[in-house]
Amino acid sequence: MTDYAPHAPRGTKAPHPLLIAAAALVFVALCALYWPFAADDAFIVGRYARNAAAGHGLVYNIGEQVSALTSPLHALIEAALASFGLAPVESYRLLAPLLVLAGWAVALRETGIRGSAFVIFTAASLLSPFVALWTVGGLETPLLCCLATLFTARLVVISGTGGARPRDLIWLGLLAGLMFLTRYDSVLVTAPILLAVLTVEYRRPALWLGAALCLALAGGWLVLAAGYYGDIFPTSYYLKFANGGRPGIDSLSALLNFVLLSGLWLIALRLRPASISAKPLLARAILRGAAFSLALFAVYASRSSGQHMMFGYRLFVPYLMAASLMLALALPEARRWLAAAVLAAQAGMIAVVGFVGINPAPLTRIPGLDRAYAEYEFITPATYGDFLQMLREDAREIAAHWQAQGREDQPRIYLRTGGTGYWLPEFYVYETLVSYRHDCGVPMAAMVDAAHYMQQLGFSQVGTVVEDRGRARGDVADDAALLFATEMDWMGRHTTGYLYGPDPIPLDLGPTLASPCR
C-alpha cells in the first residue's frame, strides 16, 4: 500500500529521515517567525470556549445563545482545553503546528511519495508561508488542513490500488464529517467525491456505515445549532453572504492572486493530459468527483475568498497541502529543476509575507483588478502582534478604570475588534458578529449609545463614525480625551483609544438570533 508512487521509478529511495526532520524543523521555524500574528477573530472563539468551560454554555455573552462560530469543532476543542485550565487560544496555537505536521507525515507514509516529487509536495505545502501564517493564526485552518490532507491521502491510496477496503470507506465518511464540523463549506470539496464513490461502491455495507458517521456528525451539530442557537448558520453567513459583503471583484482578485502566489501553477504546467479510461472504475469515479469539486470550489471562492477575515488566502490554505500532494503525484516525471523552482518561489514568498505584508496581491496593479481591495496587504506579522499587544494592554487599563469607578452594575463595551472581549470576561460586549439580530441587523449607533466604553480604531473605516457618535452623547464631553490612547503604525500613523460614558442608554438585543432589539 505504501509503495504507491506513480511519479517515481521503483528504484527511487524514500526520503531520508534527516530530510524529513529538516523539513519539519523549517516549518516550525516559519511558525515561530510568524508567531506574533494571531487573527482577531480567534479570540472570539476563545471567549466562547472560556464561557463553555465555566458552565455558561457555548456563548459569547452570558445568557445570549447567538452563534458567531464558523467552526464548531474548533470551538469544542478550545472549550476542552479551557476545561483543563489552559488559555484556549494560546494553547490551541501551540497545538496547531502538530496538527499540520501530522497530516503531512501521514500523507508521506500512506502514499509513499519520494524523490523530487516529495520535495515538490513539501515545498509547495509545508513550506508555504501562508500555511505557516494560518497555522499560528488561531483559527480553524490548521485543523482543516490536517483533515483535508488525511482525506486526500486516503483517496490517493484507493485510486492507486483500484479498490477500497472497508476501513477506507469508513474513514472517508468520518473525515468528511469532521471536515464539515471544522468548516461548513468543506462540503463543496467532499460531497462530489463521496457521491462519486457511492455510485461505484453502493452495495458495500462499509460505505453506508461511513455515510452514517458523516451524517451523524454533520446532522447532529446542525440539529443542536438549530435547537440551541435557533439557526444552523453562524452570524457571519448573514453579514457576509446573505445580507451583503465585500464587492465581488475582491474575491475574484484573491482567487487569481492565490493561483499565482501559491506556486501550484508551476507544478500544473508540467502535467500532461492522459486518458483515464485505463484506470480502475473506482479511480475514474474519484477523479471525476474531484474535478467537479474543484469547479464548485472555484465558483464559491470567486464569491467568498475576498471577504473580511479571508486575507492571507485563508479560504484556500486548508486545501493547499492536499492539492500539492495530488499534483506532485500526478507528475509524469518529477524533475529536480522543478523542485528547485518551487523552493525558490517559496523562499521569496516567505520573505514577502514576513517583512512586506501578510496578504500580498500583486495582480491588483493590473487594469481590471486595480479596483479590488486586498485587506492587510502591507501589515506584517510583527505589526499585527503589536496590535494584539495593544488590545491586551487596553483590556487591563479598561478593567482597572472600571474598578476605580466603584460601580456594581455590569460594564458594557462597544468593540470594533473581537479580541478585546477575550481579555474582559466580566464585560458585556457589543460587537458586530455577536450582536447581529435578524430583526434589527447591526444597530451600530444604538450600541455605541448603550456602552460605557466605546472603542475607536483610528485605522478603521468607521473609526471616526464611532467617535463622532460617542461625542454626541450627553454624558460625553465634546472635547473629552480618548482614554488609553495609543498611536501605532498601521499603513500610516493612527491613534486608537476609547471614550467613556457613565450613563449609557439601555439596549437589549435579546437572548437569541431571532430576538427583536429593545
C-alpha positions in Angstrom: 0.0 0.0 0.0 2.7 2.5 0.8 4.6 1.7 -2.4 2.1 3.7 -4.4 4.1 6.5 -6.1 3.2 6.6 -9.8 5.6 9.6 -10.4 8.8 7.8 -9.5 10.7 4.7 -10.6 10.7 1.8 -8.2 14.4 2.4 -7.6 13.8 5.9 -6.2 14.7 5.9 -2.5 12.3 7.1 0.2 13.1 10.5 1.8 15.9 10.2 4.3 14.7 10.6 7.9 17.1 13.6 8.3 15.5 15.3 5.3 12.0 14.8 6.8 13.2 16.1 10.1 14.8 19.1 8.4 11.6 20.0 6.6 9.6 19.7 9.8 12.1 22.0 11.6 11.9 24.6 8.8 8.1 24.6 9.2 8.4 25.0 12.9 10.8 27.9 12.3 8.3 29.6 10.0 5.6 29.2 12.6 8.0 30.9 15.1 8.7 33.7 12.6 5.0 34.4 12.2 4.1 33.7 15.8 3.2 37.4 16.6 0.3 37.1 14.2 -3.0 35.8 15.6 -6.3 36.7 13.9 -8.5 38.9 15.9 -11.5 36.6 15.4 -9.6 33.8 17.1 -10.3 35.5 20.4 -14.0 35.5 19.7 -13.8 31.7 19.7 -11.6 31.8 22.8 -14.3 33.7 24.7 -16.9 31.1 23.7 -14.6 28.4 24.9 -14.0 30.1 28.3 -17.7 30.5 28.9 -18.4 26.9 28.0 -15.6 25.7 30.3 -17.1 27.9 33.1 -20.5 26.2 32.7 -22.2 29.1 31.0 -22.8 27.3 27.7 -21.1 27.8 24.3 -21.9 31.5 24.2 -20.1 34.8 23.8 -22.2 37.0 26.2 -23.6 35.0 29.0 -27.4 34.5 28.6 -27.3 35.1 24.8 -27.5 32.0 22.7 -26.1 33.5 19.5 -23.6 31.7 17.3 -20.7 33.5 15.6 -18.9 30.2 15.3 -17.8 29.3 11.8 -16.0 26.2 13.1 -17.9 24.2 15.8 -15.1 21.6 16.1 -12.5 24.3 16.7 -14.7 25.9 19.4 -15.2 22.5 21.1 -11.5 21.7 21.1 -10.8 25.1 22.7 -13.5 24.5 25.2 -11.9 21.2 26.1 -8.6 23.0 26.5 -10.2 25.6 28.7 -11.8 23.0 30.9 -8.3 21.8 31.8 -7.4 25.3 33.0 -5.5 26.2 29.8 -5.8 29.5 28.0 -7.8 28.3 25.0 -6.4 30.5 22.2 -2.8 30.3 23.3 -2.8 26.5 23.9 -4.6 25.8 20.6 -1.9 27.9 18.8 0.8 25.7 20.3 -1.1 22.6 19.3 -1.7 23.7 15.7 1.7 23.0 14.2 1.5 19.4 15.4 -1.9 19.1 13.5 -0.3 20.2 10.2 2.8 18.1 10.7 0.6 15.1 11.5 -1.3 15.5 8.2 1.9 15.9 6.2 3.6 12.9 7.9 0.6 10.6 7.3 0.5 11.7 3.6 4.2 10.7 3.3 3.6 7.3 4.9 0.3 6.5 3.1 1.3 7.5 -0.4 5.0 6.6 -0.4 5.8 9.8 -2.2 9.5 10.1 -2.8 12.3 11.7 -4.8 11.8 15.1 -6.3 8.1 14.7 -6.0 8.5 14.6 -2.2 10.5 17.8 -2.4 7.9 19.5 -4.6 5.0 18.4 -2.4 6.7 19.5 0.8 7.9 22.8 -0.6 4.5 23.7 -2.0 2.7 22.9 1.2 4.6 22.6 4.4 7.0 25.4 3.4 4.3 27.8 2.2 4.3 31.0 4.3 0.5 31.1 4.1 0.3 27.6 5.7 2.6 28.7 8.5 0.9 32.0 9.0 -2.5 30.5 9.4 -1.2 27.6 11.4 -0.4 30.0 14.3 -3.3 32.3 13.3 -5.6 30.8 16.0 -8.4 29.8 13.7 -9.6 26.5 12.3 -7.3 26.5 9.3 -4.6 24.0 10.6 -7.3 21.6 11.8 -9.0 21.6 8.4 -5.6 21.4 6.7 -4.8 18.2 8.6 -8.2 16.6 8.0 -8.3 17.5 4.2 -4.8 16.1 3.8 -5.8 12.8 5.5 -8.9 12.7 3.3 -6.9 13.2 0.2 -4.2 10.7 1.1 -6.8 8.0 1.6 -8.3 8.8 -1.8 -4.8 8.6 -3.4 -4.3 5.1 -1.9 -7.7 3.9 -3.0 -7.1 5.2 -6.5 -3.6 3.7 -6.7 -4.8 0.2 -5.7 -8.0 0.4 -7.6 -10.1 -0.7 -4.7 -11.3 0.4 -1.2 -11.1 -1.7 1.9 -14.0 -1.4 4.3 -12.0 0.7 6.7 -11.1 3.1 3.8 -14.8 3.8 3.2 -15.5 4.3 6.9 -12.5 6.7 7.2 -13.7 8.7 4.3 -17.1 9.2 5.9 -15.6 10.0 9.3 -13.1 12.5 7.9 -15.7 14.2 5.7 -18.0 14.6 8.8 -15.2 16.1 10.8 -14.3 18.5 8.0 -17.9 19.7 7.9 -17.7 20.4 11.6 -14.5 22.3 11.0 -15.9 24.4 8.2 -19.3 24.1 6.6 -18.0 24.9 3.1 -15.8 21.8 3.1 -18.9 20.0 1.9 -18.2 21.5 -1.6 -15.0 19.6 -1.6 -16.0 16.3 -0.1 -19.6 15.8 -1.3 -19.0 15.4 -5.0 -16.1 12.9 -4.3 -18.2 10.9 -1.8 -21.1 10.8 -4.2 -18.8 9.5 -7.0 -17.6 6.8 -4.7 -21.2 5.9 -3.8 -22.0 5.3 -7.5 -19.4 2.5 -7.6 -19.4 1.1 -4.0 -23.1 1.5 -3.1 -23.5 -2.3 -2.4 -20.9 -2.3 0.3 -22.1 -2.1 4.0 -18.9 -0.2 5.0 -19.8 2.7 2.7 -23.2 3.1 4.4 -21.5 2.9 7.8 -19.1 5.7 6.7 -22.1 7.7 5.4 -23.9 7.2 8.7 -20.9 8.5 10.6 -20.7 11.5 8.3 -24.4 12.3 8.6 -24.4 11.8 12.3 -21.6 14.3 12.9 -22.8 16.9 10.5 -26.5 16.4 11.2 -26.0 16.2 14.9 -24.4 19.6 15.0 -27.0 21.2 12.8 -29.8 19.9 14.9 -28.0 21.1 18.0 -27.4 24.5 16.5 -31.0 24.8 15.4 -32.2 24.0 18.8 -29.7 25.9 20.9 -29.0 28.9 18.7 -32.2 28.9 16.7 -30.3 28.8 13.4 -27.9 26.4 11.7 -25.8 29.2 10.3 -23.5 31.5 12.2 -24.0 35.2 12.1 -21.1 35.7 9.6 -23.2 33.9 7.0 -25.8 36.7 7.2 -23.3 39.5 7.5 -21.1 38.4 4.6 -23.2 36.4 2.3 -27.0 36.6 2.8 -27.1 40.3 3.5 -24.1 41.5 1.5 -20.4 41.8 1.9 -17.3 42.9 0.1 -17.5 43.5 -3.7 -17.2 40.5 -6.0 -14.0 41.9 -7.6 -12.2 41.5 -4.2 -12.9 37.7 -4.2 -12.0 37.3 -7.9 -8.7 39.1 -7.2 -8.0 36.9 -4.2 -8.6 33.8 -6.3 -6.3 34.9 -9.1 -3.6 36.1 -6.8 -3.6 32.8 -4.8 -3.2 30.8 -8.0 -0.1 33.0 -8.8 1.4 33.1 -5.4 0.9 29.6 -4.2 3.2 28.2 -6.9 0.8 25.5 -7.8 0.8 26.7 -11.4 4.5 25.8 -11.6 3.6 22.2 -11.0 0.4 22.2 -13.1 2.3 23.3 -16.1 4.3 20.0 -16.0 1.2 17.9 -16.1 0.4 16.1 -19.3 -3.2 15.1 -20.4 -3.8 11.4 -20.0 -6.8 9.2 -20.7 -8.4 7.8 -17.5 -10.2 5.0 -19.4 -7.5 2.5 -18.4 -7.8 3.3 -14.7 -10.0 1.1 -12.4 -13.6 2.1 -12.2 -13.3 3.5 -8.7 -10.3 5.6 -9.6 -12.2 7.0 -12.5 -15.1 7.9 -10.3 -12.8 9.6 -7.8 -11.1 11.7 -10.5 -14.4 12.8 -11.9 -15.7 13.7 -8.4 -12.5 15.6 -7.7 -12.9 17.6 -11.0 -16.5 18.5 -10.0 -15.3 19.5 -6.5 -12.6 21.8 -8.0 -15.2 23.5 -10.2 -17.7 24.0 -7.3 -15.0 25.4 -5.0 -13.7 27.8 -7.7 -17.2 29.2 -8.1 -17.6 29.5 -4.4 -14.1 31.1 -4.0 -15.0 33.7 -6.6 -17.7 34.9 -4.2 -16.1 34.4 -0.8 -12.3 34.4 -0.8 -12.1 38.2 -0.6 -14.5 38.6 2.3 -13.4 40.2 5.6 -11.1 37.8 7.6 -10.2 35.8 4.5 -7.0 37.8 4.0 -3.8 35.8 3.6 -5.7 33.4 1.3 -7.3 31.8 4.3 -10.0 30.1 2.3 -7.5 28.2 0.2 -4.8 27.3 2.8 -6.6 24.3 4.3 -6.6 22.6 0.9 -3.1 23.7 -0.3 -1.4 20.6 1.2 -3.9 18.3 -0.4 -3.7 20.0 -3.8 0.1 19.9 -3.6 0.0 16.1 -2.9 -2.2 15.3 -5.8 -0.3 17.5 -8.3 3.1 16.1 -7.2 1.9 12.5 -7.5 0.3 13.3 -10.9 3.6 14.5 -12.4 4.7 12.1 -15.2 8.3 12.8 -14.2 9.4 14.9 -11.2 12.4 17.0 -12.3 14.9 18.4 -9.8 14.8 21.8 -11.5 11.1 22.0 -10.8 11.7 21.2 -7.2 14.3 23.9 -7.1 12.0 26.4 -8.7 9.2 25.7 -6.2 11.7 26.0 -3.3 13.0 29.3 -4.7 9.5 30.7 -5.2 8.6 29.8 -1.6 11.7 31.4 -0.2 10.7 34.6 -1.9 7.2 34.4 -0.6 8.4 33.7 3.0 10.3 37.0 2.9 7.4 38.9 1.4 4.8 37.6 4.0 7.2 38.1 6.9 8.5 41.6 6.0 6.2 43.2 3.5 2.7 42.1 4.3 0.6 39.1 5.2 -1.8 39.5 2.2 0.4 40.2 -0.9 -1.7 40.8 -4.0 0.4 41.9 -7.0 -2.3 41.4 -9.5 -4.3 44.3 -8.1 -1.8 46.5 -10.0 -3.1 45.4 -13.4 -6.1 47.0 -15.2 -9.4 45.5 -14.2 -8.2 44.1 -10.9 -7.0 47.5 -9.7 -10.5 48.1 -8.3 -10.0 45.2 -5.9 -9.1 45.8 -2.3 -6.6 43.4 -0.5 -7.2 43.5 3.2 -4.0 43.9 5.3 -1.8 43.8 2.2 1.0 45.7 3.9 0.5 44.6 7.5 3.3 42.3 8.7 3.0 39.6 11.4 5.1 41.9 13.7 2.7 44.8 13.2 -0.3 42.6 13.9 1.5 41.4 17.0 1.9 45.0 18.2 -1.8 45.5 17.6 -2.7 42.5 19.7 -0.4 43.6 22.5 -2.1 47.0 22.4 -5.5 45.2 22.8 -4.2 43.3 25.8 -2.9 46.4 27.5 -6.2 48.2 26.7 -8.2 45.5 28.4 -6.1 45.7 31.5 -6.4 49.5 31.7 -10.2 49.4 31.0 -10.7 46.8 33.7 -8.7 49.0 36.2 -10.6 52.1 35.2 -14.0 50.4 35.7 -12.9 49.1 39.1 -11.9 52.7 40.1 -15.4 53.9 39.3 -16.7 51.8 42.2 -19.9 50.8 40.4 -21.7 47.5 40.8 -23.6 47.3 37.5 -22.2 45.2 34.7 -19.9 47.2 32.4 -20.7 47.3 28.7 -18.3 48.0 25.9 -18.7 48.6 22.2 -15.8 46.9 20.2 -14.6 47.1 16.7 -12.4 44.1 17.4 -13.2 40.7 18.7 -10.0 40.2 20.6 -10.5 42.7 23.4 -13.6 40.9 24.8 -11.4 37.8 25.4 -9.4 39.8 28.0 -12.6 41.4 29.5 -14.6 38.3 30.5 -16.8 40.2 33.0 -17.9 42.8 30.5 -20.9 42.7 28.3 -19.7 43.2 24.7 -21.4 44.8 21.8 -19.6 43.7 18.6 -20.8 43.1 15.1 -20.6 39.3 14.8 -22.1 38.6 18.2 -24.6 41.5 18.3 -26.3 40.8 14.9 -30.1 40.0 15.2 -32.3 39.2 12.3 -34.9 41.8 13.2 -32.5 44.7 13.7 -29.3 43.8 11.9 -26.3 45.5 13.5 -27.6 48.7 15.2 -24.2 50.3 15.5 -25.5 53.7 16.7 -27.6 52.2 19.4 -24.8 50.0 20.5 -22.4 53.0 20.8 -25.1 54.8 22.8 -25.6 51.7 25.1 -21.9 51.2 26.0 -19.8 52.6 28.9 -16.7 52.2 26.8 -16.6 52.9 23.0 -13.6 51.6 21.0 -12.3 54.0 18.4 -9.9 52.4 15.9 -8.1 55.2 14.1 -7.3 52.9 11.1 -10.9 51.6 10.8 -13.0 53.0 8.0 -15.8 53.7 10.6 -13.5 54.8 13.4 -14.5 58.4 13.1 -18.1 57.5 12.9 -17.9 55.8 16.3 -16.0 58.7 17.8 -18.4 61.3 16.5 -21.4 59.3 17.7 -19.9 58.8 21.1 -19.1 62.5 21.5 -22.7 63.4 20.6 -23.9 61.6 23.7 -25.0 63.8 26.6 -22.7 62.1 29.1 -19.5 62.5 27.0 -17.9 65.9 26.6 -17.3 67.2 23.1 -13.6 67.7 23.9 -13.2 64.5 26.0 -9.8 63.0 25.5 -9.5 59.4 24.2 -8.8 57.1 27.1 -5.9 54.7 26.9 -4.9 56.2 23.6 -2.2 54.5 21.5 -0.5 55.7 18.4 0.6 52.9 16.1 1.9 52.4 12.6 -0.8 50.6 10.6 -0.1 51.6 7.0 0.4 55.1 8.4 0.2 56.6 11.8 -3.1 56.2 13.5 -4.4 56.9 17.0 -6.6 54.3 18.8 -8.5 54.9 22.1 -11.8 54.7 23.9 -14.5 57.1 25.0 -16.1 56.6 28.4 -19.7 57.5 29.1 -21.1 56.8 32.6 -24.8 56.9 31.7 -25.4 54.8 28.5 -28.9 54.3 27.1 -30.0 50.7 27.7 -30.2 48.4 24.7 -31.4 44.8 25.0 -30.6 42.7 21.9 -32.4 39.7 23.2 -31.2 36.2 24.0 -31.4 34.6 20.5 -30.6 35.5 16.9 -34.4 35.9 16.2 -34.9 38.4 19.1 -36.1 41.9 18.4 -33.9 44.8 19.6 -35.3 46.7 22.6 
